[in-house]
Amino acid sequence: MSIFAALLTSSRLLSNQLTMDAVLTAFIDYMYKTFILRYFQVYICLMYNQQQFSHSGLTFRIPGDDLVQDGRVYLRRQRAIPGPTNTDVLVPDRPGVYGLAPGQINRQSVYRTARSSCKPASMSTNAESIINTIASQADASEAVLPSSHSRKEIIPCGIPLFDIMRAHLEKVDAWPSPPYSAIKDMAEKRGPTFQTLDEVRVRQIIIGVTSPQEIADIHDWMKEKVLEDHRVHPLGVVPVCITSMHITLFDFLTIAESKAPVSKIHLHSSTEEVKSLPLQPCHQKYIDTVRSAWIRIPAKIVIGNGLTWAISLSFNIVEVDGKQVFIKTLAPPQLTSLLDALPSFINLGIKEDINMLESSGTSLGLEKFRVKRFVDLDAMIVLSGWLHESRSRTAVSYITLGIPPLRVVPMCSESWAPSYDSLSKELKLQLLTDIKWTFIVTTVFNVMIREEILPDPDIVCYLFNSRQLHALNWWAQWLTHTCAGLFVKDTLFSQAVTRRQGLESLCAVGHDGNLLNQTPYRVLVMLVLLDGAVTLTRGCARYLHIEREKTVARFQVFARHPISQFIDDFDKPITDEMLLYARFDQYAISRLDPGIVVKDDGKRFLVEHPRLRLPLVKFDPAKLSVQTLPGIVKRARRSMTEGLLEWARLNTVEINTFLRSCEWNEPLARRCKAI
């Protein structure tokens, strides 16, 4: 690898800060100048229709620019605290949720209050009217917090995790993934607005209506969109939202028994309607409950990122003379191919929906349909170290994005029976907001765990001998494999006060459908990988040489524990040459104290340790010449290659200046190219 290739690998442009464009009234300006509200940069909500909010009267709306600035301040304060001096993954000094002691506040009641206080008092109780009001008066880039509680009562850090992630990824030596443009797009669209309906292209499939040729075309379009998302930031999963409805067991058995190419089954709205109907042979097996029981069936499956694209898959349910009619048609092979080509599904609390889809899908026309793999977002959240007391969508939404979720209409409702195009704009918005929410939250926790285990992209790409996209793709697959099929065992999780205990509450499902008692092997491997890691909410990793040494050790763990089929990259051991590159020809790295307070320059998050054994290579790249370079490196008692690579990794901002110097200084360029 030439010095130019190494420099370009380490190089990253500084992210431009978002521009804050807001207009404050004279009254609010006065409030900011005279009261503590000025510190939090909180907007008092001025609604288009001047509606006041219930509970404590007002809801705080915090602009996105202020949130990321708060994230920068938060990280700077955390990094001013001495780093962890032990290598134990247990967090006994950080009980509860990011330092908030359990029992300090009843978080369940806080989230219930927060949820209710974000609904205007004068709104109609009609669910679609509520969605209309929320979406019409919202700025999608703002956090929306109830004034009834302080920020830290709703969000343990005081800043949503998404904005802490944004502030961290602004560092020039961080992974450039997701890129600045993608993060900016997510930040501007975190909340629900009707503009989403114009920004997202939705392709609709109705079983029995959409032609096989059109399904094949949608399949090709879907592959392009998944690949586009992969190129921006590999996740290894695709968000899915599964809506459902209840029908009588009598009707379900009638649908399942129908073998005709096209069958029309009239759905009954109550069990009273089926009590006088004659029983068919298919009903005899359930004779005790067939006239009184209800069963939940899938109505709609929506997949996509919710930012630019989505696919809606619906069963053919139409309304005839005020009654719903289920038209059963066997799904064509093209639809089966489309579903088989999808990555792993992900959403919060997805297990029950997947079980329902698999158990009833075949009876409804999706013959032999099985979800190959799915990830419950709850498992990924616990894996990230969040020992959350309230594992609800509202809690996750506030802590991650600073907004309440838009699940106003129940996800099991007759409202979802019509095709996507026939839904009201409010219901369409709830569906798209749901998968967008899942996409952004998944991105946040993917980045949080990655920054703990693989904080330095340079050494990761070197050990992979690959570009960053390949390394990020591998990481996404590893994390997906680790989290797939894991669920939180409540009896264990309720007793967890440390991170290790939280992870040990993750269990897999046995053949009988029950949670197994033992901790899965892949979770134990992750515990080893997290040894000595520093979470993003504690300022993330601090010292470059220490983290590169840890990364080499973690890659040896990867090599010794090939828990999946895609570990071909680790078919060779860690060599002395690799260690030389990782250490920049330094030694005794393990004796460096990670607990020393870091001197944060605001640009990098991995800096040099003040007690390195050898001096660092230092020079002004604008004044460097081929005559002075050898002497500079020699005084640092370092080889030319390792000295320059170490300088580049610690001075990422200056790399472009160095490369420009090589453009006009041909002898220097030839000297560096030969290294």
FIPA-373984 format. One record per residue (C-alpha): x, y, z; chain; residue number from 1. Coordinates in steps of 0.001 Angstrom, whole numbers. Layout:
<sites>
((X Y Z) A NUM)
...
</sites>
This chain:
<sites>
((0 0 0) A 1)
((1487 3372 -1053) A 2)
((1562 6313 1310) A 3)
((-965 8097 -931) A 4)
((-3461 5243 -639) A 5)
((-3078 5182 3131) A 6)
((-3541 8928 3389) A 7)
((-6627 8893 1214) A 8)
((-8052 6058 3314) A 9)
((-7593 8107 6476) A 10)
((-8794 11350 4892) A 11)
((-12221 12756 5635) A 12)
((-13694 16156 4897) A 13)
((-14979 18224 7763) A 14)
((-18744 18168 8025) A 15)
((-20394 21547 7610) A 16)
((-22559 22468 10540) A 17)
((-26256 22703 9911) A 18)
((-27570 26219 9496) A 19)
((-30156 27303 12057) A 20)
((-32990 29286 10496) A 21)
((-35603 30248 13054) A 22)
((-37630 33297 13919) A 23)
((-38401 34068 17571) A 24)
((-41053 36458 18729) A 25)
((-40075 39382 20927) A 26)
((-41661 37667 23895) A 27)
((-39638 34481 23462) A 28)
((-36499 36552 22896) A 29)
((-37184 38283 26185) A 30)
((-37676 34908 27876) A 31)
((-34360 33698 26522) A 32)
((-32550 36776 27791) A 33)
((-33990 36677 31265) A 34)
((-34653 33047 32150) A 35)
((-32938 29701 32088) A 36)
((-34836 28740 28925) A 37)
((-32103 30583 27077) A 38)
((-29615 27866 28027) A 39)
((-31696 25047 26609) A 40)
((-32533 26930 23383) A 41)
((-36102 25711 23607) A 42)
((-38839 27032 21361) A 43)
((-42283 27470 22815) A 44)
((-44613 25931 20326) A 45)
((-46479 28437 18140) A 46)
((-49058 26363 16282) A 47)
((-50520 27314 12948) A 48)
((-53999 27130 14440) A 49)
((-52868 28570 17800) A 50)
((-53964 25432 19655) A 51)
((-52712 25107 23201) A 52)
((-51408 21806 24461) A 53)
((-52845 19902 27378) A 54)
((-51355 18857 30719) A 55)
((-48945 21636 31680) A 56)
((-50088 23999 28960) A 57)
((-47138 23974 26582) A 58)
((-44896 21583 24742) A 59)
((-41209 22345 24212) A 60)
((-40022 22169 20618) A 61)
((-36248 22062 20263) A 62)
((-34755 22907 16840) A 63)
((-32508 20309 15236) A 64)
((-29537 22703 15091) A 65)
((-29750 23251 18835) A 66)
((-29934 19502 19427) A 67)
((-26706 18736 17585) A 68)
((-24984 21649 19339) A 69)
((-26127 20173 22650) A 70)
((-24667 16861 21454) A 71)
((-21288 18493 20851) A 72)
((-21309 20031 24318) A 73)
((-22368 16747 25894) A 74)
((-19547 14775 24231) A 75)
((-16992 17407 25198) A 76)
((-18076 17214 28825) A 77)
((-18012 13427 28841) A 78)
((-14510 13375 27376) A 79)
((-13352 15746 30102) A 80)
((-14132 12974 32578) A 81)
((-11318 10396 33018) A 82)
((-11841 7335 30846) A 83)
((-12505 3880 32292) A 84)
((-9436 2436 33965) A 85)
((-10632 -1157 34022) A 86)
((-11334 -3532 31149) A 87)
((-14484 -5005 32626) A 88)
((-17590 -4691 30474) A 89)
((-19702 -4466 33619) A 90)
((-20989 -1009 34385) A 91)
((-21577 -1019 38153) A 92)
((-20986 2734 38361) A 93)
((-23584 3447 35671) A 94)
((-26768 1755 36900) A 95)
((-30075 2144 35157) A 96)
((-30349 4146 31971) A 97)
((-27079 5929 31212) A 98)
((-26392 6867 34804) A 99)
((-29946 7561 35957) A 100)
((-30376 5441 39063) A 101)
((-33264 2936 39008) A 102)
((-36102 4141 41172) A 103)
((-35064 7782 40830) A 104)
((-38121 8295 38677) A 105)
((-41025 6141 37599) A 106)
((-40180 6155 33902) A 107)
((-43322 4289 32915) A 108)
((-45509 7098 34223) A 109)
((-43273 9716 32631) A 110)
((-43694 8192 29182) A 111)
((-47440 7847 29633) A 112)
((-47667 11491 30670) A 113)
((-45338 12574 27875) A 114)
((-47398 10706 25337) A 115)
((-50658 12260 26457) A 116)
((-49276 15787 26825) A 117)
((-48195 15821 23188) A 118)
((-51844 15735 22086) A 119)
((-53661 19077 21834) A 120)
((-56565 19307 24245) A 121)
((-58979 20552 21612) A 122)
((-58319 17752 19164) A 123)
((-60984 15297 18185) A 124)
((-60777 11814 19616) A 125)
((-60854 10496 16039) A 126)
((-57438 8901 15408) A 127)
((-57063 10241 11883) A 128)
((-57852 13756 13088) A 129)
((-55097 13422 15680) A 130)
((-52600 12401 12990) A 131)
((-53745 15302 10818) A 132)
((-53232 17796 13624) A 133)
((-49823 16458 14644) A 134)
((-48498 16307 11077) A 135)
((-49866 19715 10116) A 136)
((-48250 21588 12992) A 137)
((-44943 19753 13182) A 138)
((-41495 20761 12021) A 139)
((-39968 17408 11161) A 140)
((-36455 18438 12281) A 141)
((-37481 19392 15820) A 142)
((-37648 17399 19008) A 143)
((-41068 17540 20663) A 144)
((-40964 17209 24445) A 145)
((-43723 17819 26990) A 146)
((-43159 20701 29361) A 147)
((-44479 18609 32248) A 148)
((-41044 17078 32875) A 149)
((-37447 18146 32527) A 150)
((-35466 16977 29516) A 151)
((-33423 14538 31578) A 152)
((-36563 12921 32930) A 153)
((-37678 12121 29396) A 154)
((-34232 11641 27826) A 155)
((-31630 10316 30269) A 156)
((-28752 12168 28582) A 157)
((-30817 15279 28007) A 158)
((-30046 14948 24287) A 159)
((-31515 12344 21906) A 160)
((-29069 9592 20968) A 161)
((-29464 10504 17304) A 162)
((-28012 13958 17940) A 163)
((-25163 12576 20052) A 164)
((-24382 10302 17090) A 165)
((-24531 13304 14718) A 166)
((-22084 15257 16864) A 167)
((-19691 12308 17076) A 168)
((-19680 11601 13329) A 169)
((-18658 15214 12679) A 170)
((-15174 14275 13891) A 171)
((-12763 14083 10977) A 172)
((-11347 10707 12038) A 173)
((-14704 8972 12573) A 174)
((-16282 6550 10144) A 175)
((-17859 8556 7291) A 176)
((-20956 6391 7511) A 177)
((-23711 7364 7416) A 178)
((-22391 10272 5318) A 179)
((-23184 13862 6243) A 180)
((-25853 14175 3537) A 181)
((-27725 11087 4821) A 182)
((-27548 12231 8457) A 183)
((-28786 15680 7466) A 184)
((-31668 14103 5563) A 185)
((-32641 11949 8551) A 186)
((-32350 14926 10908) A 187)
((-34635 17058 8778) A 188)
((-37236 14278 8487) A 189)
((-37211 12703 11953) A 190)
((-40775 13821 12655) A 191)
((-44057 13229 10791) A 192)
((-45197 15702 8130) A 193)
((-47467 15272 5132) A 194)
((-44525 16213 2934) A 195)
((-43415 12609 3446) A 196)
((-46193 11442 1120) A 197)
((-44624 13434 -1725) A 198)
((-41021 12488 -919) A 199)
((-41476 8712 -681) A 200)
((-42280 6643 -3754) A 201)
((-44548 3742 -2804) A 202)
((-45039 743 -5110) A 203)
((-48179 -1264 -4354) A 204)
((-48756 -5009 -4681) A 205)
((-52221 -6491 -4169) A 206)
((-52291 -10288 -4189) A 207)
((-54550 -11393 -7012) A 208)
((-54703 -7943 -8629) A 209)
((-51118 -6949 -9408) A 210)
((-49859 -8848 -12455) A 211)
((-46804 -11136 -12248) A 212)
((-45015 -8877 -14734) A 213)
((-45542 -5809 -12552) A 214)
((-44417 -7730 -9452) A 215)
((-41227 -8700 -11292) A 216)
((-40689 -5032 -12190) A 217)
((-41208 -4001 -8559) A 218)
((-38745 -6716 -7536) A 219)
((-36042 -5210 -9774) A 220)
((-36867 -1724 -8479) A 221)
((-36672 -2958 -4893) A 222)
((-33220 -4462 -5459) A 223)
((-31999 -1122 -6794) A 224)
((-33335 718 -3749) A 225)
((-31891 -1772 -1269) A 226)
((-28531 -1454 -3035) A 227)
((-28730 2344 -2864) A 228)
((-29323 2187 895) A 229)
((-26470 -293 1192) A 230)
((-24064 2043 -588) A 231)
((-24996 4892 1733) A 232)
((-24836 2921 4983) A 233)
((-25042 -897 5146) A 234)
((-27490 -2130 7772) A 235)
((-28067 -5742 6703) A 236)
((-31778 -5395 7513) A 237)
((-34857 -3766 6007) A 238)
((-37564 -2110 8148) A 239)
((-40982 -3750 7972) A 240)
((-44368 -2684 9307) A 241)
((-47046 -5391 9517) A 242)
((-50619 -4268 10087) A 243)
((-53394 -6698 10903) A 244)
((-57121 -7077 11480) A 245)
((-59420 -9438 13333) A 246)
((-61798 -11785 11580) A 247)
((-63936 -14558 13022) A 248)
((-62380 -18000 13284) A 249)
((-65334 -19236 11229) A 250)
((-64319 -16987 8304) A 251)
((-60621 -17820 8621) A 252)
((-61260 -21562 8418) A 253)
((-63489 -20977 5404) A 254)
((-60697 -19018 3685) A 255)
((-58079 -21620 4546) A 256)
((-60238 -24483 3218) A 257)
((-60970 -22782 -99) A 258)
((-59009 -24401 -2948) A 259)
((-60492 -22573 -5915) A 260)
((-58174 -20372 -8035) A 261)
((-60208 -17357 -6923) A 262)
((-62444 -17463 -3849) A 263)
((-64655 -14732 -2438) A 264)
((-65407 -15058 1253) A 265)
((-67751 -12554 2899) A 266)
((-66355 -11534 6281) A 267)
((-68742 -11286 9204) A 268)
((-68497 -8311 11507) A 269)
((-69575 -10148 14662) A 270)
((-69756 -13651 16087) A 271)
((-73538 -13284 16356) A 272)
((-73728 -13420 12551) A 273)
((-72077 -16853 12351) A 274)
((-74011 -18576 15140) A 275)
((-76818 -19623 12805) A 276)
((-74631 -20549 9831) A 277)
((-74192 -24235 8965) A 278)
((-70828 -25735 9835) A 279)
((-68576 -27120 7127) A 280)
((-66118 -30034 7552) A 281)
((-63277 -27548 8068) A 282)
((-65084 -26167 11123) A 283)
((-65594 -29467 12940) A 284)
((-62099 -29570 14454) A 285)
((-62773 -26296 16306) A 286)
((-66419 -26902 17078) A 287)
((-66161 -25481 20594) A 288)
((-64783 -22095 19527) A 289)
((-65567 -21708 15839) A 290)
((-68688 -19619 16458) A 291)
((-67221 -17371 19155) A 292)
((-63481 -16951 18553) A 293)
((-61604 -14282 16638) A 294)
((-58244 -14583 14929) A 295)
((-55737 -11959 13859) A 296)
((-54605 -12011 10234) A 297)
((-52137 -9773 8367) A 298)
((-53721 -7014 6319) A 299)
((-50709 -5168 4979) A 300)
((-46913 -5568 4862) A 301)
((-44932 -2364 4250) A 302)
((-41171 -2464 3711) A 303)
((-38653 244 2825) A 304)
((-36697 3060 4460) A 305)
((-39603 5516 4716) A 306)
((-37347 8323 3473) A 307)
((-37298 7680 -273) A 308)
((-38979 4349 -1036) A 309)
((-41461 1785 229) A 310)
((-43401 -1253 -992) A 311)
((-46910 -2030 234) A 312)
((-48088 -5648 6) A 313)
((-51817 -6102 650) A 314)
((-54269 -8956 658) A 315)
((-57240 -8343 -1605) A 316)
((-59988 -7163 748) A 317)
((-62761 -5127 -856) A 318)
((-66029 -3673 357) A 319)
((-69301 -4818 -1241) A 320)
((-72610 -3359 -40) A 321)
((-71003 -2226 3184) A 322)
((-69534 -5679 3913) A 323)
((-65897 -6726 3620) A 324)
((-65063 -9494 1156) A 325)
((-61767 -11380 1241) A 326)
((-60772 -12441 -2294) A 327)
((-58319 -15295 -1970) A 328)
((-55887 -15828 -4828) A 329)
((-52733 -17897 -4743) A 330)
((-49699 -15595 -4775) A 331)
((-47622 -15904 -7988) A 332)
((-44026 -17201 -7849) A 333)
((-42754 -13681 -8607) A 334)
((-44068 -12491 -5243) A 335)
((-42400 -15383 -3435) A 336)
((-39116 -14502 -5153) A 337)
((-39468 -10868 -4083) A 338)
((-40016 -11791 -441) A 339)
((-37179 -14330 -476) A 340)
((-34784 -11687 -1839) A 341)
((-35377 -9302 1056) A 342)
((-32744 -8860 3782) A 343)
((-33673 -9615 7372) A 344)
((-36783 -7835 8646) A 345)
((-36463 -5489 11611) A 346)
((-38847 -3571 13856) A 347)
((-39564 -3217 17546) A 348)
((-41591 -6077 19016) A 349)
((-41724 -7853 15661) A 350)
((-41877 -11438 16953) A 351)
((-45655 -11683 17316) A 352)
((-46245 -10111 13898) A 353)
((-43848 -12542 12223) A 354)
((-45484 -15502 13963) A 355)
((-48909 -14304 12809) A 356)
((-47671 -13774 9247) A 357)
((-46105 -17221 9016) A 358)
((-48962 -19075 10704) A 359)
((-51768 -17549 8652) A 360)
((-49995 -16446 5472) A 361)
((-50207 -19831 3784) A 362)
((-53933 -20087 4491) A 363)
((-54477 -16648 2961) A 364)
((-52607 -17276 -289) A 365)
((-48906 -16800 564) A 366)
((-48089 -20452 -2) A 367)
((-45098 -21811 1946) A 368)
((-44104 -18335 3097) A 369)
((-41404 -18235 5779) A 370)
((-39360 -15312 7040) A 371)
((-35769 -16453 6775) A 372)
((-34473 -14182 9531) A 373)
((-35680 -11209 11513) A 374)
((-34284 -8902 14178) A 375)
((-36265 -7515 17074) A 376)
((-34944 -3992 17587) A 377)
((-35319 -4558 21321) A 378)
((-32389 -7019 21248) A 379)
((-30130 -4539 19443) A 380)
((-30994 -1836 21966) A 381)
((-30110 -4066 24922) A 382)
((-26914 -5106 23116) A 383)
((-25918 -1447 22853) A 384)
((-25879 -1194 26655) A 385)
((-29190 529 27180) A 386)
((-30575 -959 30380) A 387)
((-33955 618 29793) A 388)
((-36658 217 32368) A 389)
((-39495 853 29921) A 390)
((-39025 -1126 26709) A 391)
((-41833 594 24825) A 392)
((-41970 2330 21465) A 393)
((-42698 5644 23165) A 394)
((-39627 5330 25405) A 395)
((-37374 4294 22506) A 396)
((-38686 7143 20361) A 397)
((-38085 9838 22975) A 398)
((-34631 8629 23972) A 399)
((-33446 8043 20412) A 400)
((-35109 10843 18413) A 401)
((-36710 13142 20981) A 402)
((-40209 12751 19528) A 403)
((-43273 10642 20331) A 404)
((-44102 7832 17878) A 405)
((-46997 8288 15458) A 406)
((-48797 5010 16183) A 407)
((-52147 6677 16742) A 408)
((-54327 4211 14822) A 409)
((-53897 709 16328) A 410)
((-51820 -1545 14099) A 411)
((-54562 -4155 14409) A 412)
((-57647 -2502 12974) A 413)
((-60127 -2831 10144) A 414)
((-58820 520 8943) A 415)
((-55878 -1301 7300) A 416)
((-58023 -3615 5174) A 417)
((-58150 -1427 1994) A 418)
((-55236 -1256 -417) A 419)
((-52557 1389 144) A 420)
((-53917 3699 -2555) A 421)
((-57357 3553 -919) A 422)
((-56107 4583 2518) A 423)
((-56527 8108 3811) A 424)
((-53469 10343 3809) A 425)
((-53306 10067 7604) A 426)
((-53063 6268 7534) A 427)
((-50498 6412 4737) A 428)
((-48415 8803 6813) A 429)
((-48530 6511 9851) A 430)
((-47261 3564 7780) A 431)
((-44422 5502 6178) A 432)
((-43486 7179 9462) A 433)
((-43315 3773 11145) A 434)
((-40736 2320 8741) A 435)
((-38825 5627 8642) A 436)
((-38683 5589 12441) A 437)
((-37389 2012 12399) A 438)
((-34780 2856 9753) A 439)
((-33356 5828 11680) A 440)
((-33405 4101 15082) A 441)
((-31692 1019 13624) A 442)
((-29020 3274 12135) A 443)
((-28403 4916 15513) A 444)
((-27841 1676 17401) A 445)
((-25814 143 14568) A 446)
((-23445 3125 14796) A 447)
((-23351 3113 18611) A 448)
((-22237 -526 18829) A 449)
((-19810 -103 15905) A 450)
((-18110 2896 17513) A 451)
((-17483 856 20654) A 452)
((-15964 -2189 18990) A 453)
((-14382 -762 15808) A 454)
((-13763 2945 16448) A 455)
((-10796 3396 14075) A 456)
((-11691 2851 10387) A 457)
((-8059 2883 9257) A 458)
((-6893 -216 11163) A 459)
((-10154 -2036 10389) A 460)
((-9724 -1500 6645) A 461)
((-6069 -2515 6890) A 462)
((-6876 -5797 8635) A 463)
((-9639 -6446 6113) A 464)
((-7385 -5327 3259) A 465)
((-10455 -3665 1817) A 466)
((-12307 -408 1359) A 467)
((-14590 1006 4016) A 468)
((-17818 -83 2311) A 469)
((-16771 -3741 2417) A 470)
((-15798 -3467 6098) A 471)
((-19079 -1747 6948) A 472)
((-21035 -4394 5054) A 473)
((-19272 -7122 7001) A 474)
((-20028 -5338 10271) A 475)
((-23714 -5026 9361) A 476)
((-23892 -8757 8630) A 477)
((-22097 -9627 11871) A 478)
((-24413 -7463 13961) A 479)
((-27498 -8812 12182) A 480)
((-26334 -12392 12729) A 481)
((-25717 -11685 16415) A 482)
((-29126 -10075 17012) A 483)
((-31281 -12279 14764) A 484)
((-33872 -14280 16672) A 485)
((-32870 -12878 20075) A 486)
((-35455 -11788 22606) A 487)
((-35286 -10247 26048) A 488)
((-36208 -12550 28892) A 489)
((-38129 -10265 31217) A 490)
((-37454 -12265 34375) A 491)
((-33705 -11795 33897) A 492)
((-33848 -8275 32525) A 493)
((-35909 -6978 35435) A 494)
((-33032 -7919 37760) A 495)
((-30248 -6485 35556) A 496)
((-28306 -3516 36948) A 497)
((-25169 -3881 34815) A 498)
((-24546 -4113 31124) A 499)
((-23361 -7711 31329) A 500)
((-26517 -8732 33132) A 501)
((-28543 -6907 30508) A 502)
((-26860 -8848 27711) A 503)
((-27243 -12117 29607) A 504)
((-31015 -11564 29551) A 505)
((-30956 -12039 25761) A 506)
((-32225 -15505 24863) A 507)
((-33004 -17481 21744) A 508)
((-36153 -19469 21039) A 509)
((-36089 -23254 21231) A 510)
((-37843 -25708 18926) A 511)
((-40858 -25672 21243) A 512)
((-41246 -21906 20821) A 513)
((-40160 -21088 24374) A 514)
((-37188 -18945 25360) A 515)
((-34091 -20959 26244) A 516)
((-32450 -20437 29615) A 517)
((-28816 -20305 28522) A 518)
((-27223 -17219 26978) A 519)
((-26556 -17812 23262) A 520)
((-22938 -18322 22259) A 521)
((-22972 -15293 19942) A 522)
((-23956 -13037 22857) A 523)
((-21056 -14405 24917) A 524)
((-18720 -13589 22016) A 525)
((-20107 -10051 21946) A 526)
((-19403 -9724 25669) A 527)
((-15754 -10525 24955) A 528)
((-15653 -8000 22106) A 529)
((-17103 -5305 24352) A 530)
((-14379 -5825 26944) A 531)
((-12872 -2411 27657) A 532)
((-15170 -625 25218) A 533)
((-16403 2904 25911) A 534)
((-19970 3759 24941) A 535)
((-20796 6762 22810) A 536)
((-22766 8266 25679) A 537)
((-19577 8298 27772) A 538)
((-17586 10117 25124) A 539)
((-16546 7049 23088) A 540)
((-12922 5930 22704) A 541)
((-10176 8432 23434) A 542)
((-6646 7304 22590) A 543)
((-5666 6167 19106) A 544)
((-2862 3724 19938) A 545)
((-4843 1998 22689) A 546)
((-7889 1547 20455) A 547)
((-5848 158 17554) A 548)
((-4335 -2394 19916) A 549)
((-7815 -3348 21126) A 550)
((-9048 -3677 17540) A 551)
((-6282 -6163 16736) A 552)
((-7282 -8197 19801) A 553)
((-10946 -8093 18754) A 554)
((-10108 -9305 15276) A 555)
((-8364 -12252 16871) A 556)
((-11639 -12931 18713) A 557)
((-13488 -12762 15384) A 558)
((-11012 -15244 13908) A 559)
((-11306 -17687 16811) A 560)
((-15089 -17593 16840) A 561)
((-16394 -17998 13273) A 562)
((-20042 -17957 14273) A 563)
((-21303 -17342 10739) A 564)
((-20487 -18295 7178) A 565)
((-19134 -14930 6111) A 566)
((-15916 -14965 8147) A 567)
((-13709 -15852 5177) A 568)
((-11817 -12603 5746) A 569)
((-10182 -14101 8839) A 570)
((-8495 -17118 7358) A 571)
((-5048 -15767 8242) A 572)
((-3604 -15025 11706) A 573)
((-2496 -11624 12945) A 574)
((1123 -11206 11839) A 575)
((3986 -9093 13158) A 576)
((3593 -6871 10107) A 577)
((-19 -6191 11047) A 578)
((977 -5369 14615) A 579)
((3703 -3048 13331) A 580)
((1158 -1163 11255) A 581)
((-1376 -1046 14084) A 582)
((1188 305 16575) A 583)
((3050 2643 14197) A 584)
((6254 925 15333) A 585)
((5344 1666 18972) A 586)
((5554 -858 21800) A 587)
((4363 -1236 25394) A 588)
((937 44 24340) A 589)
((-749 -2144 26944) A 590)
((992 -173 29702) A 591)
((-643 3093 28688) A 592)
((-3230 4318 31180) A 593)
((-6612 4875 29451) A 594)
((-7913 6825 32442) A 595)
((-6000 10039 31761) A 596)
((-8215 13009 30897) A 597)
((-8137 13620 27160) A 598)
((-7200 16978 25645) A 599)
((-10067 17348 23183) A 600)
((-9316 19635 20233) A 601)
((-12926 19455 19001) A 602)
((-11905 17974 15639) A 603)
((-10768 14428 16447) A 604)
((-11998 11858 18922) A 605)
((-8943 9550 18786) A 606)
((-5896 11504 19937) A 607)
((-2326 10722 20920) A 608)
((-1662 9454 24425) A 609)
((552 11862 26415) A 610)
((2764 8995 27655) A 611)
((3746 7326 24400) A 612)
((7202 5747 24507) A 613)
((8440 7323 21275) A 614)
((8073 10955 20205) A 615)
((5624 11780 17431) A 616)
((6463 12886 13914) A 617)
((5480 16557 13686) A 618)
((5787 18974 10767) A 619)
((3956 21696 8854) A 620)
((2770 20001 5632) A 621)
((2769 23329 3745) A 622)
((6540 23782 4396) A 623)
((7646 20163 4061) A 624)
((10389 19273 1578) A 625)
((12202 16131 531) A 626)
((15333 17421 2289) A 627)
((13719 18022 5696) A 628)
((11455 14949 5839) A 629)
((14134 12290 6600) A 630)
((15541 14321 9500) A 631)
((12087 14846 11031) A 632)
((11326 11139 10938) A 633)
((14794 10197 12201) A 634)
((14488 12462 15248) A 635)
((11271 10640 16138) A 636)
((13234 7328 15937) A 637)
((10686 5937 13501) A 638)
((10708 4394 10043) A 639)
((9607 6649 7196) A 640)
((6471 4626 6457) A 641)
((5243 4217 10018) A 642)
((6127 7773 10956) A 643)
((4160 9285 8077) A 644)
((1183 6981 8609) A 645)
((1051 7883 12290) A 646)
((1257 11594 11423) A 647)
((-1573 11188 8901) A 648)
((-3799 9324 11352) A 649)
((-3294 11928 14066) A 650)
((-3496 14922 11722) A 651)
((-6366 13968 9445) A 652)
((-7315 17613 8892) A 653)
((-3861 18317 7396) A 654)
((-3859 15468 4879) A 655)
((-5272 17594 2057) A 656)
((-2586 20225 2671) A 657)
((73 17494 2528) A 658)
((-1272 16141 -755) A 659)
((-1370 19640 -2253) A 660)
((2275 20095 -1272) A 661)
((3106 16924 -3153) A 662)
((1334 18279 -6240) A 663)
((3772 21175 -6681) A 664)
((6791 19503 -5054) A 665)
((7618 16654 -7446) A 666)
((10682 15330 -5521) A 667)
((8584 15045 -2353) A 668)
((5837 13277 -4285) A 669)
((8308 10750 -5728) A 670)
((9810 10137 -2281) A 671)
((6400 9489 -689) A 672)
((5190 7361 -3588) A 673)
((8195 5074 -3162) A 674)
((7373 4368 489) A 675)
</sites>
